[in-house]
Amino acid sequence: MISLTQSNYARARFLTVAEVADALRVSNMTVYRLINSGALPAIRVGKSYRLREEDVDKYLADRYTQAG
């Protein structure tokens, strides 16, 4: 039986650090710093990280500010 948490991860779209860096227009090192600080949750797969697209979208939405 698959738990609710496992089910959510099974349907999630995962991005590499390089894909996230490209989308945010920052360096790979910046993404690693966000992961290490806890600002961006990530899953370790072997020696690399994968980030849920939903978590990246939430990170951006939480930091959105209206220019005035």
C-alpha positions as CSV (number, residue, x, y, z in Angstrom):
1,M,0.0,0.0,0.0
2,I,1.3,3.5,-0.9
3,S,1.0,6.2,1.7
4,L,-0.3,9.6,0.9
5,T,3.2,11.1,1.0
6,Q,4.6,8.5,-1.4
7,S,1.6,9.0,-3.7
8,N,2.3,12.7,-3.9
9,Y,5.9,12.1,-4.8
10,A,5.0,9.5,-7.4
11,R,2.9,12.1,-9.3
12,A,5.3,15.0,-8.8
13,R,7.5,16.3,-11.6
14,F,11.1,16.5,-10.4
15,L,13.7,19.0,-11.7
16,T,17.5,18.9,-11.6
17,V,19.5,21.6,-9.9
18,A,20.6,22.8,-13.4
19,E,16.9,23.0,-14.6
20,V,15.9,25.0,-11.5
21,A,19.0,27.3,-11.9
22,D,18.1,27.9,-15.5
23,A,14.4,28.7,-14.6
24,L,15.4,31.1,-11.8
25,R,18.2,32.6,-13.9
26,V,20.8,32.0,-11.1
27,S,23.8,29.8,-10.8
28,N,23.8,26.1,-9.8
29,M,25.7,27.1,-6.6
30,T,22.8,29.5,-5.6
31,V,20.3,26.6,-5.9
32,Y,22.6,24.4,-3.8
33,R,22.8,27.2,-1.2
34,L,19.0,27.4,-1.1
35,I,18.8,23.7,-0.6
36,N,21.4,23.7,2.2
37,S,19.7,26.6,4.0
38,G,16.3,24.8,3.9
39,A,14.7,27.4,1.7
40,L,14.1,24.9,-1.1
41,P,13.2,21.3,-0.2
42,A,15.0,18.7,-2.2
43,I,15.4,14.9,-2.4
44,R,18.8,13.3,-2.7
45,V,19.1,10.8,-5.5
46,G,22.5,9.2,-5.3
47,K,25.0,12.1,-5.4
48,S,22.6,14.6,-7.0
49,Y,19.4,16.5,-5.8
50,R,16.0,16.6,-7.3
51,L,13.4,19.3,-6.6
52,R,9.7,19.1,-7.0
53,E,8.4,21.6,-9.5
54,E,5.6,22.4,-7.0
55,D,8.2,23.3,-4.3
56,V,10.0,25.6,-6.7
57,D,6.7,27.3,-7.7
58,K,5.8,27.8,-4.0
59,Y,9.3,29.2,-3.3
60,L,8.8,31.8,-6.0
61,A,5.2,32.6,-5.0
62,D,6.2,33.2,-1.4
63,R,8.8,35.7,-2.5
64,Y,6.7,37.6,-5.0
65,T,6.4,41.3,-4.4
66,Q,4.4,43.8,-6.4
67,A,6.5,46.6,-7.9
68,G,5.0,49.9,-7.3
